[in-house]
Amino acid sequence: MKVHEFTIIASGLHPDADDLANLFFGAGCDDAVLSFQKGVIIAEFDREAPSFSSAVISACTDVLKTGANIERIEPDHLVSLADMAKRTGLSRSALTNYHQGERGENFPSPVARITSESPLWDWYEVATWLHGRERIGREIVVQARIVREANILIETHSLEADQFVTRMTERVMELEGCD
């Protein structure tokens, strides 16, 4: 099995460090480093699982057992050029050239802050484009899609814990069937 790294941002629990740590540990999150920042719980996982999707789903299940609400999963699916460089190992200038059409055609358009100096892209779209040019591996594309789909599900639905896990499992099965 492989160890998968990701972060779950959660809310809804009091930040008492001892009780919070015991609560998460008892729920099965003994592979997460916990912190409380800016009013939310940060659970940084190093979860051993057969796949990234099974790691994310099992961690979400465990976090939900604590009574916490999942706000999002990171690494975020919205990225800057600097984020892309960090995730891919490519230089920021290479990514700028891609974005400006100087080193390839049809680089994805930004999806947020389009008119600002720091636009954001959908990481899944960028990862797919880079994979198509053999700049990154398929696993990165799959992970990007799973995180994006999980965050969309979190943002667009007010689901109970068991409903979230069921919907996410169904969605991952659909995604894995398409890839």
Summary of the structure (lengths in Angstrom):
residues: 179
radius of gyration: 17.3
end to end distance: 20.9
largest distance: 53.8
contacts: 518
relative contact order: 0.14
helix: 49%
strand: 21%
